[in-house]
Amino acid sequence: MRHNVVVRPSPPHLFSFGLGYSARVLARRLKREGWQVCGTCRGGAAAASLRSEGFAAFLFDREHPLPASAFAGASHILVSIPPETEGDPVLLRHGEDIAGLRALSWLGYLSTTAVYGDCGGGWVDESAPRRPASERGRRRAAAEDGWRALWREKGVPVHIFRLAAIYGPGRSPFEALRSGTAKRILKPGQVFSRIHVEDLAAVLSASMARPRPGAIYNVADDEPAPAEAVVAYAARLLGMPAPPLVPLDEAALSPLARSFYDENRRVRNDRIKEELHIRLSHPDYRTGLKAILRSA
């Protein structure tokens, strides 16, 4: 008698280089859907936290590469580690290993809209030239080039995501308002684009379902807005007075914080809607902030 053997396909497997704030939101979403998820961190406390949620965690940095066996079974790879002075540590240490993964169907690199530089408050889409003015923008542009070269030369299914400022539970104006450290900085005409972390996870998940190697996506909500308006609205939701407006030149910002005000742009998100069929859950900062309070 012949017996039919049912072969069940293996669940998809995401390996994330960097399982930090944003990547962990995606990881939780995928785990609920039955995915195998594991990734890297830089310290023992972070590894213990990840393992408490059921994620296998590996310590990784430029000086401590992984054995290739750590991600050998990955069907999807996310790279959310920022580049260093020497370059992208994942690309430098494991680019060739990743190029050899035959089962890999998607790789996502998390970049930043800082690669566009200062646009004088104008709108930019993915076809806009990159003119990074900051060191972080230049490093990200170089990392994008490296990953896209791996796609062109080795066929690695690379997707680039240029992220606006990420906010969400635990990373919003509410924390600074409650601690008394919030500032409202006045620079007329200045706006920032932003994205709620849950919408970022939705974009990444949608791209995994509809891979298009070589694609570049801006990830931002529908409404660029002044940072001082966002802080004022968050204060109103908390029933607190808004901090006073302080002119930029009097704000005593750190060099890094000040550098964000050196660039002004509005980021278009048409491509994620048209190609990935994304409908943002938080299309503006008001809906996003309200959702954070509801989830607290």
Contacts in CASP RR format, 6 or more apart in sequence:
PFRMAT RR
TARGET T0000
AUTHOR 0000-0000-0000
METHOD contacts of the structure
MODEL  1
MRHNVVVRPSPPHLFSFGLGYSARVLARRLKREGWQVCGTCRGGAAAASL
RSEGFAAFLFDREHPLPASAFAGASHILVSIPPETEGDPVLLRHGEDIAG
LRALSWLGYLSTTAVYGDCGGGWVDESAPRRPASERGRRRAAAEDGWRAL
WREKGVPVHIFRLAAIYGPGRSPFEALRSGTAKRILKPGQVFSRIHVEDL
AAVLSASMARPRPGAIYNVADDEPAPAEAVVAYAARLLGMPAPPLVPLDE
AALSPLARSFYDENRRVRNDRIKEELHIRLSHPDYRTGLKAILRSA
11 34 0 8 1.000
11 35 0 8 1.000
11 36 0 8 1.000
12 30 0 8 1.000
12 35 0 8 1.000
12 36 0 8 1.000
12 75 0 8 1.000
12 76 0 8 1.000
12 208 0 8 1.000
13 35 0 8 1.000
13 36 0 8 1.000
13 37 0 8 1.000
13 38 0 8 1.000
13 73 0 8 1.000
13 74 0 8 1.000
13 75 0 8 1.000
13 76 0 8 1.000
14 26 0 8 1.000
14 27 0 8 1.000
14 30 0 8 1.000
14 35 0 8 1.000
14 36 0 8 1.000
14 37 0 8 1.000
14 38 0 8 1.000
14 74 0 8 1.000
14 75 0 8 1.000
14 76 0 8 1.000
14 77 0 8 1.000
14 78 0 8 1.000
15 38 0 8 1.000
15 39 0 8 1.000
15 70 0 8 1.000
15 71 0 8 1.000
15 73 0 8 1.000
15 74 0 8 1.000
15 76 0 8 1.000
15 77 0 8 1.000
15 78 0 8 1.000
16 23 0 8 1.000
16 26 0 8 1.000
16 27 0 8 1.000
16 37 0 8 1.000
16 38 0 8 1.000
16 39 0 8 1.000
16 40 0 8 1.000
16 77 0 8 1.000
16 78 0 8 1.000
16 79 0 8 1.000
16 80 0 8 1.000
17 39 0 8 1.000
17 40 0 8 1.000
17 60 0 8 1.000
17 77 0 8 1.000
17 78 0 8 1.000
17 79 0 8 1.000
17 80 0 8 1.000
17 81 0 8 1.000
17 90 0 8 1.000
17 94 0 8 1.000
18 39 0 8 1.000
18 40 0 8 1.000
18 41 0 8 1.000
18 60 0 8 1.000
18 78 0 8 1.000
18 79 0 8 1.000
18 80 0 8 1.000
18 81 0 8 1.000
19 27 0 8 1.000
19 39 0 8 1.000
19 40 0 8 1.000
19 41 0 8 1.000
19 46 0 8 1.000
19 50 0 8 1.000
19 55 0 8 1.000
19 57 0 8 1.000
19 80 0 8 1.000
20 41 0 8 1.000
20 46 0 8 1.000
20 80 0 8 1.000
21 166 0 8 1.000
21 171 0 8 1.000
21 197 0 8 1.000
22 80 0 8 1.000
22 110 0 8 1.000
22 163 0 8 1.000
22 166 0 8 1.000
22 197 0 8 1.000
22 200 0 8 1.000
22 201 0 8 1.000
23 78 0 8 1.000
23 80 0 8 1.000
24 50 0 8 1.000
24 53 0 8 1.000
24 55 0 8 1.000
25 197 0 8 1.000
25 198 0 8 1.000
25 200 0 8 1.000
25 201 0 8 1.000
26 78 0 8 1.000
26 200 0 8 1.000
26 201 0 8 1.000
26 204 0 8 1.000
26 205 0 8 1.000
27 37 0 8 1.000
27 53 0 8 1.000
27 55 0 8 1.000
28 53 0 8 1.000
29 201 0 8 1.000
29 205 0 8 1.000
30 37 0 8 1.000
30 205 0 8 1.000
31 37 0 8 1.000
31 54 0 8 1.000
31 55 0 8 1.000
37 55 0 8 1.000
38 55 0 8 1.000
38 56 0 8 1.000
38 57 0 8 1.000
38 58 0 8 1.000
38 70 0 8 1.000
39 50 0 8 1.000
39 55 0 8 1.000
39 56 0 8 1.000
39 57 0 8 1.000
39 58 0 8 1.000
39 71 0 8 1.000
40 57 0 8 1.000
40 58 0 8 1.000
40 59 0 8 1.000
40 60 0 8 1.000
40 66 0 8 1.000
40 81 0 8 1.000
41 47 0 8 1.000
41 50 0 8 1.000
41 57 0 8 1.000
41 58 0 8 1.000
41 59 0 8 1.000
41 60 0 8 1.000
42 59 0 8 1.000
42 60 0 8 1.000
42 61 0 8 1.000
43 59 0 8 1.000
44 59 0 8 1.000
46 57 0 8 1.000
47 57 0 8 1.000
47 58 0 8 1.000
47 59 0 8 1.000
50 56 0 8 1.000
50 57 0 8 1.000
51 57 0 8 1.000
58 66 0 8 1.000
58 70 0 8 1.000
60 66 0 8 1.000
60 89 0 8 1.000
61 89 0 8 1.000
62 84 0 8 1.000
62 86 0 8 1.000
62 89 0 8 1.000
62 92 0 8 1.000
62 93 0 8 1.000
65 93 0 8 1.000
65 94 0 8 1.000
66 93 0 8 1.000
66 94 0 8 1.000
68 94 0 8 1.000
68 97 0 8 1.000
71 77 0 8 1.000
71 94 0 8 1.000
71 97 0 8 1.000
71 98 0 8 1.000
71 101 0 8 1.000
72 101 0 8 1.000
73 101 0 8 1.000
73 103 0 8 1.000
74 101 0 8 1.000
74 103 0 8 1.000
74 104 0 8 1.000
75 103 0 8 1.000
75 104 0 8 1.000
75 105 0 8 1.000
75 106 0 8 1.000
76 104 0 8 1.000
76 105 0 8 1.000
76 106 0 8 1.000
76 107 0 8 1.000
76 208 0 8 1.000
77 98 0 8 1.000
77 101 0 8 1.000
77 104 0 8 1.000
77 106 0 8 1.000
77 107 0 8 1.000
77 108 0 8 1.000
78 107 0 8 1.000
78 108 0 8 1.000
78 110 0 8 1.000
78 204 0 8 1.000
79 88 0 8 1.000
79 90 0 8 1.000
79 107 0 8 1.000
79 108 0 8 1.000
79 109 0 8 1.000
79 110 0 8 1.000
79 147 0 8 1.000
80 110 0 8 1.000
81 88 0 8 1.000
81 89 0 8 1.000
81 90 0 8 1.000
82 136 0 8 1.000
82 139 0 8 1.000
82 140 0 8 1.000
83 89 0 8 1.000
83 139 0 8 1.000
83 140 0 8 1.000
83 142 0 8 1.000
83 143 0 8 1.000
84 139 0 8 1.000
85 139 0 8 1.000
86 92 0 8 1.000
87 139 0 8 1.000
87 142 0 8 1.000
87 143 0 8 1.000
88 142 0 8 1.000
88 143 0 8 1.000
88 146 0 8 1.000
88 147 0 8 1.000
90 98 0 8 1.000
91 143 0 8 1.000
91 146 0 8 1.000
91 147 0 8 1.000
91 150 0 8 1.000
95 150 0 8 1.000
98 104 0 8 1.000
98 107 0 8 1.000
98 150 0 8 1.000
98 156 0 8 1.000
99 150 0 8 1.000
99 154 0 8 1.000
99 155 0 8 1.000
99 156 0 8 1.000
100 154 0 8 1.000
104 156 0 8 1.000
104 157 0 8 1.000
105 157 0 8 1.000
105 211 0 8 1.000
106 157 0 8 1.000
106 159 0 8 1.000
106 207 0 8 1.000
106 208 0 8 1.000
106 211 0 8 1.000
107 147 0 8 1.000
107 156 0 8 1.000
107 157 0 8 1.000
107 158 0 8 1.000
107 159 0 8 1.000
108 158 0 8 1.000
108 159 0 8 1.000
108 160 0 8 1.000
108 161 0 8 1.000
108 204 0 8 1.000
108 207 0 8 1.000
109 143 0 8 1.000
109 144 0 8 1.000
109 147 0 8 1.000
109 158 0 8 1.000
109 159 0 8 1.000
109 160 0 8 1.000
109 161 0 8 1.000
110 161 0 8 1.000
110 163 0 8 1.000
111 140 0 8 1.000
111 143 0 8 1.000
111 144 0 8 1.000
111 160 0 8 1.000
111 161 0 8 1.000
111 162 0 8 1.000
111 163 0 8 1.000
112 136 0 8 1.000
112 137 0 8 1.000
112 140 0 8 1.000
112 162 0 8 1.000
112 163 0 8 1.000
113 124 0 8 1.000
113 162 0 8 1.000
113 163 0 8 1.000
113 164 0 8 1.000
113 193 0 8 1.000
113 218 0 8 1.000
113 220 0 8 1.000
113 265 0 8 1.000
113 267 0 8 1.000
114 132 0 8 1.000
114 134 0 8 1.000
114 136 0 8 1.000
114 137 0 8 1.000
114 140 0 8 1.000
114 263 0 8 1.000
115 130 0 8 1.000
115 132 0 8 1.000
115 137 0 8 1.000
115 140 0 8 1.000
115 141 0 8 1.000
115 144 0 8 1.000
115 162 0 8 1.000
116 124 0 8 1.000
116 128 0 8 1.000
116 129 0 8 1.000
116 130 0 8 1.000
116 131 0 8 1.000
116 132 0 8 1.000
116 162 0 8 1.000
116 263 0 8 1.000
116 265 0 8 1.000
116 267 0 8 1.000
117 130 0 8 1.000
117 131 0 8 1.000
117 132 0 8 1.000
117 133 0 8 1.000
117 134 0 8 1.000
117 137 0 8 1.000
117 263 0 8 1.000
117 265 0 8 1.000
118 131 0 8 1.000
118 133 0 8 1.000
118 262 0 8 1.000
118 263 0 8 1.000
118 264 0 8 1.000
118 265 0 8 1.000
119 128 0 8 1.000
119 263 0 8 1.000
119 264 0 8 1.000
119 265 0 8 1.000
119 266 0 8 1.000
120 264 0 8 1.000
120 265 0 8 1.000
121 189 0 8 1.000
121 191 0 8 1.000
121 264 0 8 1.000
121 265 0 8 1.000
121 266 0 8 1.000
122 264 0 8 1.000
122 265 0 8 1.000
122 266 0 8 1.000
123 265 0 8 1.000
123 266 0 8 1.000
123 267 0 8 1.000
123 268 0 8 1.000
124 218 0 8 1.000
124 265 0 8 1.000
124 266 0 8 1.000
124 267 0 8 1.000
124 268 0 8 1.000
125 218 0 8 1.000
125 268 0 8 1.000
125 270 0 8 1.000
125 271 0 8 1.000
126 162 0 8 1.000
126 216 0 8 1.000
126 217 0 8 1.000
126 218 0 8 1.000
126 271 0 8 1.000
130 141 0 8 1.000
130 144 0 8 1.000
132 138 0 8 1.000
132 140 0 8 1.000
132 141 0 8 1.000
133 262 0 8 1.000
133 263 0 8 1.000
134 259 0 8 1.000
134 262 0 8 1.000
134 263 0 8 1.000
136 259 0 8 1.000
144 160 0 8 1.000
147 156 0 8 1.000
147 158 0 8 1.000
147 160 0 8 1.000
148 158 0 8 1.000
148 160 0 8 1.000
148 214 0 8 1.000
150 156 0 8 1.000
150 158 0 8 1.000
151 157 0 8 1.000
151 158 0 8 1.000
151 213 0 8 1.000
151 214 0 8 1.000
155 213 0 8 1.000
156 213 0 8 1.000
157 211 0 8 1.000
157 213 0 8 1.000
157 214 0 8 1.000
158 213 0 8 1.000
158 214 0 8 1.000
159 207 0 8 1.000
159 211 0 8 1.000
159 212 0 8 1.000
159 213 0 8 1.000
159 214 0 8 1.000
159 215 0 8 1.000
159 216 0 8 1.000
159 217 0 8 1.000
160 214 0 8 1.000
160 215 0 8 1.000
160 216 0 8 1.000
160 217 0 8 1.000
161 200 0 8 1.000
161 203 0 8 1.000
161 204 0 8 1.000
161 207 0 8 1.000
161 216 0 8 1.000
161 217 0 8 1.000
161 219 0 8 1.000
162 216 0 8 1.000
162 217 0 8 1.000
162 218 0 8 1.000
162 219 0 8 1.000
162 267 0 8 1.000
163 195 0 8 1.000
163 200 0 8 1.000
163 219 0 8 1.000
163 220 0 8 1.000
164 192 0 8 1.000
164 193 0 8 1.000
164 194 0 8 1.000
164 195 0 8 1.000
164 218 0 8 1.000
164 219 0 8 1.000
164 220 0 8 1.000
164 221 0 8 1.000
164 267 0 8 1.000
165 192 0 8 1.000
165 193 0 8 1.000
165 194 0 8 1.000
165 195 0 8 1.000
166 194 0 8 1.000
166 195 0 8 1.000
166 196 0 8 1.000
166 197 0 8 1.000
166 200 0 8 1.000
167 194 0 8 1.000
167 195 0 8 1.000
167 196 0 8 1.000
167 197 0 8 1.000
167 285 0 8 1.000
167 288 0 8 1.000
167 292 0 8 1.000
168 196 0 8 1.000
168 197 0 8 1.000
168 198 0 8 1.000
168 288 0 8 1.000
168 292 0 8 1.000
169 197 0 8 1.000
169 292 0 8 1.000
169 295 0 8 1.000
169 296 0 8 1.000
170 292 0 8 1.000
171 197 0 8 1.000
172 234 0 8 1.000
172 289 0 8 1.000
172 292 0 8 1.000
173 182 0 8 1.000
173 230 0 8 1.000
173 231 0 8 1.000
173 234 0 8 1.000
173 235 0 8 1.000
173 289 0 8 1.000
174 234 0 8 1.000
174 237 0 8 1.000
174 238 0 8 1.000
174 289 0 8 1.000
174 292 0 8 1.000
174 293 0 8 1.000
176 182 0 8 1.000
176 183 0 8 1.000
176 231 0 8 1.000
177 231 0 8 1.000
177 234 0 8 1.000
177 235 0 8 1.000
177 238 0 8 1.000
177 240 0 8 1.000
177 243 0 8 1.000
178 238 0 8 1.000
182 231 0 8 1.000
182 234 0 8 1.000
182 235 0 8 1.000
182 243 0 8 1.000
183 231 0 8 1.000
183 243 0 8 1.000
183 246 0 8 1.000
183 251 0 8 1.000
184 227 0 8 1.000
184 228 0 8 1.000
184 231 0 8 1.000
184 232 0 8 1.000
184 242 0 8 1.000
184 243 0 8 1.000
184 244 0 8 1.000
184 245 0 8 1.000
184 246 0 8 1.000
185 227 0 8 1.000
185 228 0 8 1.000
185 245 0 8 1.000
185 246 0 8 1.000
185 247 0 8 1.000
185 248 0 8 1.000
185 251 0 8 1.000
185 253 0 8 1.000
185 261 0 8 1.000
186 228 0 8 1.000
186 245 0 8 1.000
186 246 0 8 1.000
186 247 0 8 1.000
186 248 0 8 1.000
187 247 0 8 1.000
187 248 0 8 1.000
187 261 0 8 1.000
189 226 0 8 1.000
189 264 0 8 1.000
190 226 0 8 1.000
190 227 0 8 1.000
190 261 0 8 1.000
190 264 0 8 1.000
191 224 0 8 1.000
191 225 0 8 1.000
191 226 0 8 1.000
191 264 0 8 1.000
191 265 0 8 1.000
191 266 0 8 1.000
192 224 0 8 1.000
192 225 0 8 1.000
192 226 0 8 1.000
192 227 0 8 1.000
192 260 0 8 1.000
193 220 0 8 1.000
193 221 0 8 1.000
193 224 0 8 1.000
193 265 0 8 1.000
193 266 0 8 1.000
193 267 0 8 1.000
194 220 0 8 1.000
194 221 0 8 1.000
194 224 0 8 1.000
194 225 0 8 1.000
194 230 0 8 1.000
194 285 0 8 1.000
195 219 0 8 1.000
195 220 0 8 1.000
195 221 0 8 1.000
196 221 0 8 1.000
196 280 0 8 1.000
196 281 0 8 1.000
196 282 0 8 1.000
196 288 0 8 1.000
196 291 0 8 1.000
198 281 0 8 1.000
198 282 0 8 1.000
198 291 0 8 1.000
199 219 0 8 1.000
199 221 0 8 1.000
199 278 0 8 1.000
199 280 0 8 1.000
199 281 0 8 1.000
199 282 0 8 1.000
200 219 0 8 1.000
202 278 0 8 1.000
202 280 0 8 1.000
202 281 0 8 1.000
203 217 0 8 1.000
203 219 0 8 1.000
203 272 0 8 1.000
203 276 0 8 1.000
203 278 0 8 1.000
206 272 0 8 1.000
206 276 0 8 1.000
206 277 0 8 1.000
206 278 0 8 1.000
207 215 0 8 1.000
207 217 0 8 1.000
207 276 0 8 1.000
210 275 0 8 1.000
210 276 0 8 1.000
212 275 0 8 1.000
215 275 0 8 1.000
217 271 0 8 1.000
217 272 0 8 1.000
217 275 0 8 1.000
217 276 0 8 1.000
218 267 0 8 1.000
218 268 0 8 1.000
218 269 0 8 1.000
218 271 0 8 1.000
218 272 0 8 1.000
219 269 0 8 1.000
219 272 0 8 1.000
220 267 0 8 1.000
220 268 0 8 1.000
220 269 0 8 1.000
221 269 0 8 1.000
221 280 0 8 1.000
221 282 0 8 1.000
221 283 0 8 1.000
221 284 0 8 1.000
221 285 0 8 1.000
222 269 0 8 1.000
222 280 0 8 1.000
222 283 0 8 1.000
222 284 0 8 1.000
223 283 0 8 1.000
223 284 0 8 1.000
223 285 0 8 1.000
224 265 0 8 1.000
224 266 0 8 1.000
224 267 0 8 1.000
225 284 0 8 1.000
225 285 0 8 1.000
228 245 0 8 1.000
230 285 0 8 1.000
230 289 0 8 1.000
231 242 0 8 1.000
231 243 0 8 1.000
232 242 0 8 1.000
233 285 0 8 1.000
233 286 0 8 1.000
233 289 0 8 1.000
234 289 0 8 1.000
235 241 0 8 1.000
235 242 0 8 1.000
235 243 0 8 1.000
236 242 0 8 1.000
237 289 0 8 1.000
237 290 0 8 1.000
237 293 0 8 1.000
248 258 0 8 1.000
248 261 0 8 1.000
251 258 0 8 1.000
253 261 0 8 1.000
269 278 0 8 1.000
269 280 0 8 1.000
272 278 0 8 1.000
273 279 0 8 1.000
281 287 0 8 1.000
281 291 0 8 1.000
282 288 0 8 1.000
282 291 0 8 1.000
END
